[in-house]
Amino acid sequence: MRKSRLSQHKQNKLIELFVAGVTARTASELVNVNKNTAAYYFHRLPLLIYQTSLHLEMFEGEIEADESYFGGIRKGKRGRGAAGKVAVFGLLKRNGKVYTVVVPNAQSATLLPIIREKVKPDSIVYTDTYRSYDVLDVSEFSHFRINHSTHFAENHNHINGIENFGNQAKRHLRKFNGIPKAHFELYLKECEWRFNNSEIKSQISILKQLVKDILVWLSSTAPNLIICRLSDTNKLFIPLLTLQVINLLCPISILNILFKS
């Protein structure tokens, strides 16, 4: 994160309150820190999670697939086809992890490549009866459908797991009273991470280690970066990956110190 004037105790308390789902404003009062400091921490922690949650292993075995639609409460149509909603496609390995991605639509041409990228051939894929999943009937997967108009489960044939994740995510995000679309995927991956690491103590331990690792990186690597300027543009250039990491994890004040010419 950054070298901070906050004691280690207060930094740890902020991490613990973040994991507990407390808002930044409430956390600032409980820990007795400035609300902007709490907001900084509560924004950077999801960024750390996002950076370490992009590459899950391929799923195999029994997989549930479904789409969810996120957004504010609006009059009119809900679910598929609702205006102004963000469409999210999710895959859940039963008794395992969930993978989510924001999609532009729920058409077969959009969903099938995601399934093929994340699910190993010959796996069993469970879906509802939405027409976009028809292509799975003639694919490399074993496909089972559940007709929600008549029942929600038939022995092993159900998608209750992935639907449960969607409901959990919506409950978690509802407390923010609206999320900018530009930041939605960040919050979505936080929900995914919370689901995949369901033990509270494990979440706290993981975040503390992530913060520790980035502090070590900042103290050992960042000061030694080789910076060069182009005389015609006077712009700062550093390797793309390094730039992404620093932009995400460092405040402007640290950037000014590290890259002062």
Phi, psi and omega in degrees: 000274174192161172292125190236153174282346178292145175293158177300325179299314181292322177297318178294322179295323177296319177298315181296320179289326174299313179298324180288352178086015178284146178287159181298321180298315179294319180298322180298324179286319183291324183266349181064053174234164178300141183297330177290326177294315178297319180296322177300310180298317184287345173270322183287328180298314174299329177294319176298316179298315181300318183293337183250011184240017188272339190234078173279154177292161177294145179272151172211161183100229180262119186237134174256139181231140179194160173249151174230159182233122186249145178159174180292164179288123180227153175288154176102204187295142177246163176072217183300129178089358180290137182285143174078004181269157174261123181273132180234129176256134183231146174235133180232123171277123182302133184063026181217219188260168177244149175231133181230153177207140175285133182236151179287335181197175182249034179279159180303319182296338178271317188280321185299316178299327179292316179299315181294329180285328188253346185239132180287145177305154180073003173287162177264124181246124178257133178219176168273194187265017179300139189296336180297340181270002179302327183296338180291340180294334181240035181248188180277008181249155169274126189243129175233140182245152171238127182270103184289347178286343180244324179196164183255348179204143176220092187057241180278352184273096178194167175232036183296328182294310181289328175292324177297319177300314181302319179292319178298316181298317180295321178295320180293318184284338183298331183293342183276354178054045178108132179233130177302139181302328181296335182254000188299318183297328176300312180290327178297315180293331174296316177298318177300315180297318179298319180293317183286340177235075193286339180283125183300315180298325178293319178300314180298315180298317180298314182293320178298321179291320178299316179296318179299316181297318182289328176294320177297317179298316181297321183283334185256324188255312187303318180296340183263007180297141177269119183250139176225147180245145173268125188298329185281336182246342182055033180256153182271133179232130174220165180307143187303314182298317179297318180299317180297315182296313183294316179301323183283324193252349184244141174286166181301322182299321178292320179300318181297323180287314184294321190247023179294129184273000000 
